[in-house]
């Protein structure tokens, strides 16, 4: 079994030093708890911070800790107090956390915090490099380590890297507020697989890379730096059986009796969360206050058990939240309470699991209403722990768990009245309906528990590894290149069919700027100088540009994907009779879309139109492309036109015009001993599929293609052509 390096901010084991003695305890936290059984059952090594500042350890401590944790399949990253203050409490929890949870007013942007975030991510990288072995899988977790995938990729280009974000990914308009937004995106793009809890988060991420980095995607798949990156939804589960079997906990009945004795014969409304401003605790309390105001008959008959788990007490906004929560609890208890009854019982601490299990089992209603939450496992724990008991879950629509738990009463967490009415509905719900709803959710949670979640992610990562190996197998190897060069040297009639943009020169987002450089002109001249060679460029560009750049060369040139043909210094001609009367009917439609899509422009050629949208808002452009295709569909049928998708361009021309059809004008003109064709995008696939199997068809870049071979970059391809030109070879560029 291949080994997995599991990397998170915290290890599942906390190391402390008290009175000179090192102690090791199990860490408390969602990820450490959730993945505990998985990592112990897997061939795995967990890398993370052991929970204590490095200043508290001497050199001998550090060595002893490293050796002791190794026995637990853990590898420590030692962090100083300054690291934690700036990287964790600073950038992670004062910048990323509030913004990703839609609290921009809480966010701070301090360069010192960012520098520390970068440095700590590098420390984690070094820890990975220190134990990495070939073929290891690497699974990086959460927002504290968003730079780590690419930092590792820079040192291990072929590493199998997965990244999972456990918090929401915000809309692009929120995410773009971070000054270092591009660096964070580039960091995540170092992974092969990027996982999120819900599709909404994927959509926001893909929108951000499109609009901030100009990187497109197709069906949640990204082509970036000659790699295929996939994004996918993996809704994290819980260790279901652990909670479903709480009835087997020793003395659970005793604990429940103690709770019942304290609360009396009253309905229990359970609220349990970390004390965090994203959890909607204040709104929940106000809703309970409103409920008692509007339903005085409930006074003395219900008790809210509010469990606030201390969190990030060193951050000012959290201390202020605690103060406001205490004040609100005091006001509600003072307003509604009696000598015999306190409406709210508040626990500001981590409850022992036995006590927590008892509350889960007894609670008539659980109110989990975060203002924004990546998933929220507490909601799942409550449902699993109910067993055969009845109970109702009131859940925020802003929690990722709401996508899976439709049987809960789903509420808007910002609506005090909505929450209050939901609690009242829950208290009055028929017991049989409660059990039915709970059972449906339990069945779903049981099927997709935390182990299934982890294995699902790993299976997807392995599938991506296989896909990557399939793509790499098409890379033109040194042996295949030698064979190509020998075949070329032995042949007497050679044909080169070459694309221009993205094949001979880099693709430019400013289409008028991709002027051929002097080295390329010289390279083409050298190829054309060999009398054995026929070289053709087949491009989507217009005749004027290609004539200006290459008109003086001994080249065959196809313009507008084959509408126009120029055979070596001769005049331009059309390969087939072309119609252009249709343009007057189509032009007003295209001009309207230019006006409605800022940044787009219309390029009119003699027999075709190209609507360019690469400088437009990507989301709007995507909508407009669909609209335009729908608008043109009846015209293209009646007027015998074709609509072709290009690289951020939509082309309208006479039907049957494509690079494959153009190539046939030369391909079947003579019997060729050697044919080489190269291209980089979807418009070149028509060419590749039209060629004989013996052709050296080459895709520039590593992405799925009909071409026989691939080459990683334009420079690599030009180097190949240069080596051929040294043998006085001719190239046909398209």
C-alpha positions as CSV (number, residue, x, y, z in Angstrom):
1,X,0.0,0.0,0.0
2,X,1.3,3.4,-0.9
3,X,2.1,5.7,2.0
4,X,0.0,8.8,2.8
5,X,1.5,11.9,4.2
6,X,-1.3,13.6,6.0
7,X,-0.6,17.3,6.8
8,X,-2.6,19.7,9.0
9,X,-1.8,22.6,11.3
10,X,-2.2,20.4,14.4
11,X,-1.1,16.9,15.1
12,X,-3.7,14.5,16.6
13,X,-1.3,14.4,19.6
14,X,-0.5,17.4,21.8
15,X,2.9,17.6,23.6
16,X,3.3,19.6,26.7
17,X,6.2,20.1,29.1
18,X,5.3,20.4,32.8
19,X,7.9,20.7,35.5
20,X,10.5,19.4,33.1
21,X,8.5,16.3,32.1
22,X,7.0,15.8,28.6
23,X,3.4,14.6,28.4
24,X,1.4,13.4,25.4
25,X,-2.3,13.7,25.1
26,X,-4.9,13.4,22.4
27,X,-5.7,16.7,20.6
28,X,-9.2,18.1,20.7
29,X,-10.5,19.3,17.4
30,X,-12.7,18.4,14.5
31,X,-10.0,17.3,12.1
32,X,-7.8,15.5,14.6
33,X,-10.9,13.7,16.0
34,X,-12.5,13.0,12.7
35,X,-9.5,11.5,11.0
36,X,-8.1,9.6,14.0
37,X,-9.5,6.2,13.0
38,X,-8.6,6.6,9.3
39,X,-5.0,7.6,9.9
40,X,-4.4,4.7,12.3
41,X,-5.8,2.2,9.9
42,X,-3.9,3.5,6.9
43,X,-0.2,3.4,5.9
44,X,0.1,7.0,7.0
45,X,2.4,9.6,8.6
46,X,0.8,12.7,10.0
47,X,2.8,16.0,9.9
48,X,1.8,19.0,12.0
49,X,2.5,21.2,15.0
50,X,2.5,19.4,18.4
51,X,0.6,22.2,20.1
52,X,3.4,23.8,22.3
53,X,5.8,26.7,21.5
54,X,9.2,25.5,20.4
55,X,10.8,27.9,23.0
56,X,9.6,25.6,25.8
57,X,11.7,22.7,24.5
58,X,15.4,22.2,24.6
59,X,17.4,20.3,22.0
60,X,17.1,17.0,23.9
61,X,13.3,17.6,24.2
62,X,13.0,18.1,20.5
63,X,14.9,14.9,19.7
64,X,12.8,12.9,22.2
65,X,9.5,14.3,21.0
66,X,10.4,13.5,17.4
67,X,11.3,9.9,18.3
68,X,8.3,9.4,20.5
69,X,5.9,10.8,17.9
70,X,7.4,8.6,15.2
71,X,6.1,5.6,17.1
72,X,2.6,7.2,16.7
73,X,3.1,7.7,13.0
74,X,3.5,11.4,13.5
75,X,6.1,13.9,12.5
76,X,6.3,17.3,14.3
77,X,6.8,20.8,12.9
78,X,8.1,23.0,15.7
79,X,6.7,26.5,15.7
80,X,7.7,29.4,17.9
81,X,5.4,31.8,19.8
82,X,6.0,34.4,17.1
83,X,5.0,31.9,14.4
84,X,1.7,31.1,16.1
85,X,1.0,34.7,16.9
86,X,1.5,35.8,13.3
87,X,0.8,32.8,11.1
88,X,-2.0,31.2,13.1
89,X,-3.7,33.9,15.2
90,X,-2.6,36.5,12.7
91,X,-3.0,35.7,9.0
92,X,-5.0,32.5,9.3
93,X,-7.5,33.7,11.8
94,X,-7.6,37.4,11.4
95,X,-7.5,37.5,7.6
96,X,-8.5,34.2,6.0
97,X,-11.0,33.1,8.6
98,X,-13.2,36.2,8.8
99,X,-13.1,36.8,5.0
100,X,-13.9,33.2,4.1
101,X,-16.9,33.3,6.5
102,X,-18.1,36.7,5.0
103,X,-17.0,39.0,7.9
104,X,-14.8,41.4,6.0
105,X,-15.0,44.1,8.7
106,X,-13.2,41.7,11.0
107,X,-10.3,41.1,8.6
108,X,-6.9,42.7,9.0
109,X,-4.2,42.8,6.3
110,X,-0.8,43.0,7.9
111,X,2.3,42.3,5.9
112,X,4.1,40.9,9.0
113,X,1.3,38.3,9.3
114,X,1.6,37.4,5.6
115,X,5.4,37.0,5.8
116,X,4.9,34.6,8.8
117,X,2.3,32.7,6.9
118,X,4.7,32.2,4.0
119,X,7.6,31.2,6.3
120,X,5.5,28.7,8.3
121,X,4.2,27.1,5.1
122,X,7.8,26.7,4.1
123,X,8.6,25.0,7.4
124,X,5.8,22.5,6.7
125,X,7.3,22.0,3.2
126,X,10.7,21.3,4.6
127,X,9.1,18.8,7.0
128,X,7.4,17.0,4.0
129,X,10.6,17.0,2.0
130,X,12.4,15.5,5.0
131,X,10.4,12.3,5.0
132,X,8.9,12.1,1.5
133,X,9.6,9.0,-0.5
134,X,8.9,8.4,-4.2
135,X,5.2,7.5,-4.9
136,X,3.9,8.8,-1.5
137,X,0.5,10.5,-1.6
138,X,0.3,13.9,0.1
139,X,-3.0,15.1,1.6
140,X,-2.9,18.7,2.9
141,X,-5.7,20.1,5.0
142,X,-7.2,23.5,5.5
143,X,-6.8,27.2,5.3
144,X,-3.6,27.4,7.4
145,X,-1.6,25.6,4.6
146,X,-3.0,27.0,1.4
147,X,0.5,27.8,0.0
148,X,1.9,24.4,0.8
149,X,0.7,22.4,-2.3
150,X,2.7,24.6,-4.7
151,X,5.7,24.9,-2.4
152,X,5.9,21.1,-2.5
153,X,5.3,21.0,-6.2
154,X,8.2,23.3,-6.9
155,X,10.5,20.7,-5.3
156,X,8.7,17.5,-6.3
157,X,7.1,18.1,-9.7
158,X,5.6,14.6,-10.0
159,X,4.2,14.4,-6.4
160,X,0.6,13.2,-5.9
161,X,-0.9,16.1,-3.9
162,X,-4.4,16.5,-2.6
163,X,-5.7,19.6,-0.8
164,X,-9.0,19.8,1.2
165,X,-10.5,23.1,2.4
166,X,-12.6,22.5,5.5
167,X,-14.1,26.0,5.6
168,X,-16.2,27.8,3.0
169,X,-14.5,29.3,-0.1
170,X,-16.1,32.7,-0.5
171,X,-17.4,34.5,-3.6
172,X,-14.7,36.2,-5.7
173,X,-15.8,39.6,-4.6
174,X,-15.0,38.8,-1.0
175,X,-11.8,36.7,-1.8
176,X,-10.3,39.5,-4.0
177,X,-10.1,41.7,-0.9
178,X,-7.0,39.8,0.2
179,X,-3.9,41.6,-1.1
180,X,-2.1,38.2,-1.6
181,X,-5.1,36.6,-3.3
182,X,-3.1,35.4,-6.4
183,X,-0.5,33.8,-4.2
184,X,-3.1,31.9,-2.3
185,X,-4.7,30.6,-5.5
186,X,-1.4,29.6,-7.0
187,X,-0.6,27.8,-3.8
188,X,-3.8,25.7,-4.0
189,X,-3.2,25.0,-7.7
190,X,-0.1,23.1,-6.8
191,X,-2.5,20.2,-5.9
192,X,-3.8,17.6,-8.3
193,X,-7.1,17.3,-6.5
194,X,-8.8,20.2,-4.6
195,X,-11.7,19.1,-2.4
196,X,-14.5,21.2,-0.9
197,X,-17.6,20.4,1.2
198,X,-20.2,21.7,-1.3
199,X,-20.4,22.7,-5.0
200,X,-21.0,26.3,-4.0
201,X,-17.5,26.5,-2.7
202,X,-16.1,24.9,-5.9
203,X,-18.0,27.4,-8.0
204,X,-16.6,30.4,-6.1
205,X,-13.0,28.9,-6.4
206,X,-13.3,28.4,-10.1
207,X,-14.7,31.8,-10.6
208,X,-11.8,33.3,-8.6
209,X,-9.1,31.5,-10.7
210,X,-10.8,32.6,-13.9
211,X,-11.2,36.2,-13.0
212,X,-8.1,36.8,-11.0
213,X,-5.6,34.5,-12.8
214,X,-7.3,34.1,-16.2
215,X,-7.4,30.3,-15.8
216,X,-10.3,28.6,-17.5
217,X,-11.9,25.3,-16.5
218,X,-14.2,22.7,-18.0
219,X,-16.5,20.5,-15.9
220,X,-14.5,21.5,-12.8
221,X,-11.3,20.4,-14.4
222,X,-8.4,22.9,-14.7
223,X,-5.4,22.8,-17.1
224,X,-2.6,24.7,-15.4
225,X,1.2,24.6,-16.0
226,X,0.8,21.4,-18.1
227,X,-1.1,19.7,-15.4
228,X,-4.7,18.5,-15.0
229,X,-6.2,19.7,-11.7
230,X,-9.6,18.5,-10.6
231,X,-11.9,20.0,-8.1
232,X,-14.6,17.9,-6.5
233,X,-17.2,17.8,-3.7
234,X,-16.5,15.6,-0.6
235,X,-18.9,16.4,2.2
236,X,-17.0,15.3,5.3
237,X,-18.7,12.8,7.6
238,X,-18.3,11.8,11.2
239,X,-17.2,8.6,12.9
240,X,-20.8,7.4,12.8
241,X,-20.7,4.3,14.9
242,X,-18.8,6.2,17.7
243,X,-21.9,8.4,18.2
244,X,-24.5,5.8,17.3
245,X,-23.3,3.6,20.1
246,X,-23.2,6.1,22.9
247,X,-25.7,4.0,24.8
248,X,-22.8,1.7,25.5
249,X,-20.9,4.4,27.3
250,X,-20.4,3.3,31.0
251,X,-22.6,5.3,33.4
252,X,-24.4,7.1,30.5
253,X,-27.8,6.5,32.2
254,X,-26.4,7.9,35.4
255,X,-25.3,11.0,33.6
256,X,-28.7,11.4,32.0
257,X,-30.5,11.0,35.3
258,X,-28.3,13.7,36.8
259,X,-29.2,16.1,33.9
260,X,-32.9,15.3,34.2
261,X,-32.8,16.0,37.9
262,X,-31.1,19.4,37.3
263,X,-33.4,20.5,34.5
264,X,-36.6,18.8,35.6
265,X,-39.4,17.6,33.4
266,X,-38.7,20.3,30.7
267,X,-37.9,20.1,27.0
268,X,-34.2,20.6,26.3
269,X,-33.1,22.9,23.5
270,X,-29.4,22.1,22.8
271,X,-27.1,24.7,21.4
272,X,-23.4,23.7,21.1
273,X,-20.6,25.5,19.2
274,X,-17.2,26.9,19.5
275,X,-17.5,30.5,20.7
276,X,-17.0,32.1,17.4
277,X,-18.7,35.0,15.7
278,X,-19.4,32.9,12.6
279,X,-21.6,30.5,14.6
280,X,-24.6,32.8,15.1
281,X,-24.8,32.4,18.9
282,X,-26.0,35.9,19.6
283,X,-28.8,35.6,17.0
284,X,-29.8,32.2,18.5
285,X,-30.1,33.7,21.9
286,X,-32.1,36.6,20.6
287,X,-34.4,34.1,18.8
288,X,-34.9,32.2,22.1
289,X,-35.8,35.5,23.8
290,X,-38.3,36.3,21.0
291,X,-39.8,32.8,21.3
292,X,-40.5,33.3,25.0
293,X,-41.9,36.8,24.4
294,X,-44.3,35.5,21.8
295,X,-45.1,32.2,23.5
296,X,-45.4,32.8,27.3
297,X,-46.9,29.4,27.7
298,X,-43.4,27.9,27.1
299,X,-41.9,29.6,30.2
300,X,-40.9,27.1,32.7
301,X,-41.4,24.3,30.2
302,X,-38.2,24.6,28.1
303,X,-34.6,25.1,28.9
304,X,-31.9,26.0,26.5
305,X,-28.6,24.3,27.2
306,X,-25.9,26.6,25.7
307,X,-22.5,25.0,25.4
308,X,-19.8,27.5,24.3
309,X,-16.5,25.9,23.7
310,X,-13.7,28.4,24.3
311,X,-11.9,29.4,21.1
312,X,-9.0,31.8,20.1
313,X,-9.3,33.6,23.4
314,X,-6.2,35.7,22.4
315,X,-8.2,37.4,19.6
316,X,-10.0,40.6,20.5
317,X,-13.1,39.9,18.5
318,X,-13.6,36.6,20.4
319,X,-13.2,38.2,23.8
320,X,-15.8,40.8,22.8
321,X,-18.1,38.1,21.6
322,X,-17.8,36.3,25.0
323,X,-18.7,39.6,26.8
324,X,-21.8,40.2,24.6
325,X,-22.9,36.6,25.0
326,X,-22.7,36.8,28.8
327,X,-24.6,40.0,28.8
328,X,-27.4,38.6,26.6
329,X,-27.7,35.4,28.7
330,X,-27.9,37.5,31.8
331,X,-30.6,39.7,30.3
332,X,-32.7,36.7,29.1
333,X,-32.5,34.9,32.4
334,X,-33.3,38.0,34.3
335,X,-36.2,38.9,32.1
336,X,-37.9,35.4,31.9
337,X,-36.5,33.4,34.7
338,X,-37.9,32.5,38.1
339,X,-36.5,31.2,41.3
340,X,-37.3,27.6,40.1
341,X,-36.3,28.0,36.5
342,X,-33.4,29.6,34.5
343,X,-34.3,29.7,30.8
344,X,-30.6,29.2,29.8
345,X,-28.0,27.0,31.3
346,X,-24.6,28.1,30.0
347,X,-21.4,26.0,29.9
348,X,-18.3,27.8,28.9
349,X,-15.9,24.9,28.6
350,X,-15.2,21.7,26.8
351,X,-17.7,19.1,28.1
352,X,-16.5,15.5,28.8
353,X,-17.7,13.2,26.1
354,X,-20.0,11.4,28.5
355,X,-21.8,14.6,29.3
356,X,-21.9,15.7,25.7
357,X,-23.3,12.3,24.7
358,X,-26.0,12.5,27.3
359,X,-27.1,16.0,26.1
360,X,-27.2,14.7,22.5
361,X,-29.3,11.7,23.5
362,X,-31.7,13.7,25.7
363,X,-32.1,17.0,23.7
364,X,-35.6,17.4,22.2
365,X,-34.3,20.0,19.8
366,X,-30.8,20.9,18.6
367,X,-30.4,24.4,17.2
368,X,-27.3,24.7,15.0
369,X,-27.5,28.0,13.2
370,X,-24.1,29.3,12.0
371,X,-24.0,32.4,10.0
372,X,-21.5,30.6,7.7
373,X,-19.9,27.2,8.2
374,X,-17.9,24.9,5.9
375,X,-19.8,21.8,7.1
376,X,-20.7,21.6,10.8
377,X,-20.1,18.2,12.2
378,X,-22.0,18.9,15.4
379,X,-25.3,18.7,13.5
380,X,-24.3,15.2,12.2
381,X,-23.2,14.1,15.7
382,X,-26.5,15.1,17.2
383,X,-28.5,13.1,14.6
384,X,-26.2,10.0,14.9
385,X,-26.4,10.1,18.7
386,X,-30.2,10.1,18.8
387,X,-30.4,6.4,18.1
388,X,-34.1,5.4,18.3
389,X,-35.0,8.5,20.2
390,X,-37.0,11.3,18.7
391,X,-35.6,14.7,18.3
392,X,-35.5,17.6,15.8
393,X,-32.6,19.4,14.2
394,X,-32.9,23.1,13.4
395,X,-30.1,23.9,11.0
396,X,-28.8,27.0,9.2
397,X,-29.0,27.0,5.5
398,X,-25.5,28.6,5.6
399,X,-24.0,25.4,6.9
400,X,-22.5,22.9,4.4
401,X,-24.3,20.1,6.2
402,X,-27.7,21.6,5.1
403,X,-27.0,20.2,1.6
404,X,-27.2,16.7,3.0
405,X,-29.7,17.1,5.8
406,X,-32.9,18.2,4.1
407,X,-35.0,16.5,6.8
408,X,-33.9,19.1,9.3
409,X,-35.8,22.4,9.7
410,X,-33.7,24.6,7.6
411,X,-33.6,28.3,8.6
412,X,-32.0,31.6,7.6
413,X,-29.6,32.3,10.6
414,X,-30.0,36.0,10.2
415,X,-33.8,35.9,10.8
416,X,-34.6,35.9,14.5
417,X,-38.2,35.2,13.8
418,X,-37.4,32.3,11.4
419,X,-35.2,30.6,14.1
420,X,-37.8,31.1,16.8
421,X,-40.6,29.8,14.7
422,X,-38.5,26.8,13.8
423,X,-37.9,26.0,17.4
424,X,-41.6,26.2,18.1
425,X,-42.3,23.9,15.1
426,X,-39.8,21.5,16.4
427,X,-41.2,21.4,19.9
428,X,-44.7,20.7,18.5
429,X,-43.7,18.2,15.8
430,X,-45.4,14.8,16.0
431,X,-43.0,12.2,17.5
432,X,-43.4,9.8,14.6
433,X,-42.4,12.5,12.1
434,X,-39.4,13.3,14.3
435,X,-38.3,9.7,14.2
436,X,-38.9,9.4,10.5
437,X,-36.8,12.5,9.8
438,X,-34.0,11.4,12.1
439,X,-33.9,7.9,10.6
440,X,-33.6,9.2,7.0
441,X,-30.6,11.4,8.0
442,X,-29.0,8.6,10.1
443,X,-29.1,6.2,7.1
444,X,-27.4,8.8,4.9
445,X,-24.7,9.7,7.6
446,X,-24.0,6.0,8.2
447,X,-23.4,5.4,4.5
448,X,-21.0,8.3,4.1
449,X,-19.1,8.5,7.3
450,X,-15.6,10.0,7.8
451,X,-13.8,6.9,6.7
452,X,-15.9,6.7,3.5
453,X,-15.1,10.4,3.0
454,X,-11.4,9.9,3.4
455,X,-11.2,6.8,1.2
456,X,-13.4,8.5,-1.4
457,X,-10.9,11.4,-1.6
458,X,-7.9,9.0,-1.8
459,X,-9.6,7.0,-4.5
460,X,-10.1,10.1,-6.5
461,X,-6.5,11.2,-6.0
462,X,-5.3,7.8,-7.3
463,X,-7.5,8.0,-10.3
464,X,-6.0,11.4,-11.1
465,X,-2.5,9.8,-10.7
466,X,-3.5,7.2,-13.3
467,X,-4.8,9.9,-15.7
468,X,-1.6,11.9,-15.3
469,X,0.4,8.8,-16.1
470,X,-1.7,8.3,-19.2
471,X,-1.0,11.8,-20.4
472,X,2.7,11.6,-19.6
473,X,2.9,8.4,-21.6
474,X,2.1,10.5,-24.7
475,X,5.0,12.8,-24.1
476,X,7.5,12.5,-27.0
477,X,10.3,10.5,-25.4
478,X,14.0,10.9,-26.3
479,X,13.8,7.5,-28.1
480,X,10.7,8.6,-30.0
481,X,12.3,11.9,-30.8
482,X,15.4,10.1,-32.2
483,X,13.2,7.9,-34.3
484,X,11.3,11.0,-35.6
485,X,14.6,12.7,-36.5
486,X,15.9,9.6,-38.3
487,X,12.6,9.2,-40.2
488,X,12.9,12.9,-41.2
489,X,16.5,12.5,-42.3
490,X,15.7,9.5,-44.5
491,X,12.6,11.1,-46.2
492,X,12.5,13.0,-49.4
493,X,9.1,14.6,-49.2
494,X,8.3,16.3,-45.9
495,X,5.1,18.1,-44.9
496,X,4.9,20.3,-41.8
497,X,1.4,21.5,-40.6
498,X,1.8,24.0,-37.8
499,X,-0.6,26.1,-35.8
500,X,0.6,29.6,-34.8
501,X,-0.8,30.9,-31.5
502,X,0.0,28.6,-28.6
503,X,2.2,26.5,-30.9
504,X,4.9,28.7,-32.3
505,X,4.4,31.7,-30.1
506,X,2.7,32.0,-26.6
507,X,-1.0,32.6,-26.6
508,X,-1.7,36.2,-25.7
509,X,-4.8,37.6,-24.0
510,X,-4.3,40.6,-26.3
511,X,-4.7,38.9,-29.7
512,X,-3.1,41.7,-31.7
513,X,0.2,41.4,-29.7
514,X,1.5,37.9,-30.7
515,X,3.9,39.2,-33.3
516,X,6.5,36.5,-34.4
517,X,10.0,37.1,-33.0
518,X,13.2,37.2,-35.1
519,X,14.2,33.7,-33.9
520,X,10.9,32.2,-35.2
521,X,11.3,33.9,-38.6
522,X,14.8,32.5,-38.9
523,X,13.6,29.1,-37.8
524,X,10.9,29.0,-40.5
525,X,13.3,30.3,-43.1
526,X,15.8,27.5,-42.3
527,X,13.0,24.9,-42.6
528,X,11.8,26.3,-45.8
529,X,15.3,26.4,-47.2
530,X,15.4,22.6,-47.4
531,X,14.0,21.7,-50.9
532,X,12.5,18.5,-49.4
533,X,10.2,20.4,-47.1
534,X,6.7,21.9,-47.6
535,X,5.9,24.1,-44.7
536,X,2.4,25.4,-43.9
537,X,0.9,27.6,-41.2
538,X,-2.7,26.9,-40.5
539,X,-4.1,29.7,-38.3
540,X,-7.4,31.2,-37.3
541,X,-5.8,34.7,-37.9
542,X,-6.8,37.0,-40.8
543,X,-5.0,37.2,-44.1
544,X,-3.6,40.7,-43.5
545,X,-1.8,39.7,-40.3
546,X,-0.4,36.5,-41.7
547,X,0.6,38.3,-45.0
548,X,2.4,41.0,-43.0
549,X,4.3,38.5,-40.9
550,X,5.0,35.7,-43.3
551,X,4.3,37.0,-46.8
552,X,8.0,37.1,-47.8
553,X,8.7,33.5,-46.6
554,X,8.5,30.4,-48.8
555,X,5.5,29.3,-46.8
556,X,2.1,27.9,-47.5
557,X,-0.4,29.8,-45.3
558,X,-4.0,29.0,-44.4
559,X,-5.9,31.9,-42.9
560,X,-9.2,31.9,-40.9
561,X,-8.9,28.1,-40.3
562,X,-8.8,27.4,-44.0
563,X,-11.1,29.9,-45.6
564,X,-8.1,31.5,-47.4
565,X,-5.0,29.8,-48.8
566,X,-1.7,31.2,-50.0
567,X,0.8,28.9,-51.7
568,X,4.3,30.3,-51.3
569,X,4.5,33.9,-52.4
570,X,1.4,33.5,-54.6
571,X,-1.8,35.4,-54.3
572,X,-4.5,34.5,-51.7
573,X,-7.4,32.4,-52.9
574,X,-10.3,30.6,-51.3
575,X,-10.1,26.8,-51.3
576,X,-13.8,26.5,-52.0
577,X,-16.5,29.0,-53.1
578,X,-17.5,31.0,-50.0
579,X,-20.7,32.9,-49.2
580,X,-20.7,36.2,-47.4
581,X,-24.2,37.5,-48.0
582,X,-25.2,36.1,-44.6
583,X,-22.9,38.5,-42.8
584,X,-25.4,41.4,-43.1
585,X,-27.9,39.3,-41.2
586,X,-25.6,38.2,-38.5
587,X,-23.6,41.4,-37.9
588,X,-26.3,43.3,-36.0
589,X,-26.7,40.4,-33.6
590,X,-23.0,40.2,-32.9
591,X,-22.7,43.9,-32.5
592,X,-25.5,43.8,-29.9
593,X,-23.5,41.2,-28.0
594,X,-20.4,43.4,-28.1
595,X,-22.4,46.3,-26.7
596,X,-23.9,44.0,-23.9
597,X,-20.5,42.4,-23.0
598,X,-18.0,45.0,-21.9
599,X,-14.4,44.1,-23.0
600,X,-15.5,42.0,-26.0
601,X,-14.9,43.0,-29.6
602,X,-15.9,41.8,-33.0
603,X,-13.3,40.9,-35.6
604,X,-14.7,40.9,-39.1
605,X,-13.0,39.0,-41.8
606,X,-14.1,38.7,-45.4
607,X,-15.9,35.4,-45.0
608,X,-16.2,35.1,-41.2
609,X,-16.7,36.8,-37.9
610,X,-14.8,36.3,-34.7
611,X,-16.3,37.5,-31.4
612,X,-13.5,37.8,-28.9
613,X,-14.4,37.8,-25.2
614,X,-11.0,37.2,-23.5
615,X,-11.0,40.6,-21.9
616,X,-14.5,40.4,-20.6
617,X,-15.8,39.4,-17.2
618,X,-15.6,35.6,-17.4
619,X,-18.9,34.8,-15.8
620,X,-20.7,37.3,-18.0
621,X,-18.9,36.0,-21.1
622,X,-19.9,32.4,-20.3
623,X,-23.6,33.5,-20.2
624,X,-23.3,35.5,-23.4
625,X,-21.6,32.6,-25.3
626,X,-24.6,30.4,-24.4
627,X,-27.1,33.1,-25.3
628,X,-25.3,33.9,-28.6
629,X,-25.2,30.2,-29.6
630,X,-28.9,29.9,-28.9
631,X,-29.6,33.0,-30.9
632,X,-27.6,31.9,-33.9
633,X,-28.8,28.3,-34.0
634,X,-31.6,28.8,-36.5
635,X,-29.5,31.1,-38.6
636,X,-26.6,28.7,-38.8
637,X,-28.9,25.9,-39.9
638,X,-30.8,28.0,-42.5
639,X,-27.6,29.7,-43.9
640,X,-25.3,26.7,-43.8
641,X,-23.0,28.3,-41.2
642,X,-20.8,26.8,-38.5
643,X,-20.1,28.1,-35.0
644,X,-16.7,27.2,-33.7
645,X,-15.4,27.6,-30.1
646,X,-11.8,28.7,-29.9
647,X,-9.6,30.0,-27.1
648,X,-12.0,32.6,-25.6
649,X,-13.4,33.4,-29.1
650,X,-16.5,32.3,-30.9
651,X,-16.1,32.1,-34.7
652,X,-19.0,32.1,-37.3
653,X,-18.1,31.0,-40.8
654,X,-19.4,28.8,-43.6
655,X,-20.0,25.2,-42.6
656,X,-17.3,22.7,-43.2
657,X,-14.4,25.1,-42.6
658,X,-11.8,23.8,-40.2
659,X,-8.1,23.0,-40.0
660,X,-8.6,19.4,-40.9
661,X,-10.4,20.3,-44.1
662,X,-7.7,22.9,-44.9
663,X,-4.8,20.4,-44.4
664,X,-6.3,18.0,-46.9
665,X,-5.5,20.6,-49.6
666,X,-1.8,19.7,-49.1
667,X,-2.1,16.3,-47.5
668,X,-3.6,14.6,-50.5
669,X,-1.8,16.7,-53.1
670,X,1.3,14.5,-53.1
671,X,2.6,11.3,-51.4
672,X,4.5,12.4,-48.4
673,X,7.3,10.4,-46.7
674,X,7.1,12.4,-43.5
675,X,4.3,14.5,-42.0
676,X,4.5,16.5,-38.8
677,X,1.5,18.4,-37.4
678,X,1.4,20.4,-34.2
679,X,-1.3,22.5,-32.4
680,X,-2.4,23.4,-28.9
681,X,-6.1,23.9,-28.6
682,X,-9.6,22.6,-29.5
683,X,-9.5,24.0,-33.1
684,X,-6.5,21.7,-33.8
685,X,-8.3,18.6,-33.0
686,X,-10.0,18.6,-36.4
687,X,-6.6,18.5,-37.9
688,X,-5.3,15.7,-35.7
689,X,-8.3,13.5,-36.5
690,X,-8.0,14.0,-40.2
691,X,-4.4,12.8,-40.4
692,X,-3.2,9.2,-41.2
693,X,-2.0,7.1,-38.3
694,X,1.6,7.4,-39.4
695,X,1.6,11.1,-39.0
696,X,3.7,12.7,-36.2
697,X,0.8,14.7,-34.7
698,X,1.9,16.7,-31.6
699,X,-0.1,18.5,-29.0
700,X,1.6,21.4,-27.3
701,X,0.9,21.1,-23.6
702,X,-0.3,18.2,-21.5
703,X,-4.0,17.8,-21.9
704,X,-6.3,15.2,-23.5
705,X,-6.0,15.2,-27.3
706,X,-6.3,13.1,-30.4
707,X,-2.7,13.8,-31.2
708,X,-0.3,10.8,-31.0
709,X,2.3,12.7,-29.0
710,X,2.6,15.7,-26.7
711,X,5.3,18.2,-25.9
712,X,5.2,20.2,-22.7
713,X,6.0,23.7,-24.0
714,X,6.4,26.0,-27.0
715,X,10.1,26.2,-26.4
716,X,10.4,22.4,-26.4
717,X,8.6,22.3,-29.7
718,X,10.7,25.0,-31.2
719,X,13.8,23.3,-30.1
720,X,12.6,20.2,-31.9
721,X,12.1,22.2,-35.1
722,X,15.5,23.7,-34.7
723,X,17.2,20.3,-34.5
724,X,15.4,19.3,-37.7
725,X,16.4,22.6,-39.4
726,X,20.0,21.8,-38.7
727,X,19.5,19.0,-41.2
728,X,18.2,21.5,-43.7
729,X,14.6,20.4,-43.1
730,X,11.4,22.2,-44.2
731,X,8.5,22.7,-41.8
732,X,4.9,23.2,-42.5
733,X,3.4,25.5,-39.9
734,X,-0.3,25.8,-39.2
